[in-house]
Amino acid sequence: MMTSPTHPQKNCFHCGLEVPEHLHLTVRFEDEEHETCCAGCQAVAQSIIDAGLGNYYKQRTADAEKSELPPPEVLSQLKLYDLPEVQADFVEVGVGDEREAVLMLGGITCAACVWLIEQQLLRMKGVVRVDLNYSTHRCRVVWDSAHIELSDILLKIRQTGYTAAPYDAQKIEAQAQKERKQFIVRLAVAGLGMMQTMMFALPTYFYGGDIEPLYLEILHWGGFLMVLPVVFYSALPFYRGAWRDWKNRRVGMDTPIAIAIVMTFIAGIYSLATNAGQGMYFESIAMLLFFLLGGRFMEQIARRKAGDAAERLVKLVPAFCHRLPSYPESEAIEEAAVVRLNIGDTIVVKPGEVIPVDGTVLSGESEVNEAMLTGESLPIAKRPSEKVTAGTLNTSSPLIIRTDHTGGNTRLSHIVKLLDRALAQKPRAAELAEKYASSFVFGELLLAIPVFIGWAWYADAHTALWITVALLVITCPCALSLATPTALAASTGALAKDGILISGKQSLETLAQIDDVVFDKTGTLTKGQLSVSRMLSAGRLNEAQALAIAQALEQQSEHPIARAILNHMLSDGPVSALDVKVQQRVNRIGHGVSAQIELDGETQVWALGKAAFVAEIAGNLSETFAHIDHTGGIIFLGNQSGFQTAFLLEDQIKDSAAEMLQNLKQHGIRLHLLSGDRQAAVAQVAQELGLDAYRAEATPEDKLAYVENLQKQGRKVMMIGDGINDAPVLAQADVSAAVATSADVARDGADVVLLNDDLNVLPVMMEQARRTHQIIRQNLTWASAYNLVAVPLAVFGYVTPWIAALGMSFSSLLVLGNALRLLKTKKVV
């Protein structure tokens, strides 16, 4: 096969990987065009060249990884991350100078590392928020670009002793695979070293006094040579962790272990050099490290399993898609990077492919599987004009989709943010455990000094050494630090699979203590798909004119009542032909909307909403409307001439509402209904569903006062709503939940977001919260009891180093195993 002399191989100029045949993405360097394998590599390479750092490509000794900047070893290279072109793919622009990015971290070994990184970053001027997910090692950072640059944040993380780079799902998976393989090699080396050193040590156990000095020395030298790979390779993670802690002037989980290893190795060398003959020590090191590494490897597997929900969601969106650049004139397809899509671009998604954007179906009919986002197992039919969500699977036929939201603005991205926030949250018990663990390690190191001196005086240095080593290892509080984060990660991930997102700080902890649940009516307990059943007239307007004015007033609203009026049609067709001009529209949340309206050359102030609100403009309610026999909602239209029209609305109770409420009642929870709807409509729903209390015609202020009153009685309250007018009361409640159809404001401020309309997930969530609370208490109790028992046993010499390693590993794995029970939610009967 002939190749171009300029490009002997069609490999990416930036990362060195093979360039797909259908792509032609180039960068210009030194008057030559160079091929790149993807839009990410193209953007990064061009940014490096434009920044005057093109010499990087001449001087590097190996190809970079795909879509990766050069190793950030110097500040000039870190500054590349500040370039707008580079940040375009992974940095979200917020209000003003606020920026947000997701970083993947390397070097994290325990929960204490998470605390350290958070503290170091939060001390930096300009860093607004840090959410670090211990289960996935993903860090979401928000900063003010007017005070600090991203390169400063990355540099701080490196100075603290860890690595950080923009998050990339493929890269993080490759890095995780690499770390797992390296860990297995370290474990294998420790295992082989343990077997070999034991082979040399066993004769000394049984015949130590009878072995001639020459042969005893040979056995010692053999053990020394066999343990060297274990000490200088397998133990490296513990040394690095201890050194990092030392540089940051703190003590972590790796500090006592590193000290124990070094102490034992030095003692072994001393024994070898002086022919002390009191013990080889080397087999203890190998056995200790083998059990420690084995425990950490199992912990790593369990931690990744607990955090799988967040990672699974992140990996849903594909890297490439099929774009239709000339649609609708032509349906010619070209491959495009998803990160390069813009709002308004048209794409085609074939059967079996994942939808990469939030968008609107322009052409085609198919079924979309949304189970990965909502927990809903049945595919949803999609037709033209209907919305689709990034991360869902097209199952049947091709769909042509217009892009509405991409990247960080998609619903999937919002869900991942909520998960990250949830997995980064620390209940009070966890914060106390972290503080206790740090103090415990420091106290343990101080205790080791008198223990060594005491045993050296009472027995001998050999006995004192192994007792001290056992003390340092067995009392390492790993289980205490793992008790809460693993339980939260497992529980949050399990709920996410059922379409429940826990995002608020300490939400799971508070959910287990809920006494009262307060529901909004429309859109929460009812379907929220209101329809106008009848229109009653009391003025000079005909139905067409009244509907035209009402639709003009509600044109900018997304409230269910507004949608019902906007979707209503008269028997003789639409009313859009009427010339209605609206000015000075005023929307009073929870009451209605008013505006100046010009109709047939006459301008008046009109109002649409509750009777009391319309009466402010139209005067007293007319006799015609005073005694309407209707249990559903009624919305009135009026102007300065009086009340003109009444819109009678109907809604249906959700199919799952009755069963859900019955389950909550069985657990002793009091149920309340708060609604701005009419007394008759609210009373009917409350009676039909058997609620304990209700309040009708409630304004946002009334709802807020109602919840505050419950809290003053010492009750823990959860509020469930869906509208903008519910935002204040959602914020006031101890735990707030927003249903699937909620307005953006309600969703963003809620502690819990329900991704589907099945209300039966509420009892499941409450039960899961109770189980989580119970398991966290079990874990903390076990971890504390273990340390209380282990310390005296170690101090009085009842534990050998290898048993200490087993004990510490076993305690951590017991805590992890207990937490992983939460990966499966229980159905409430």
Disulfide bonds with the S-S distance in Angstrom:
none
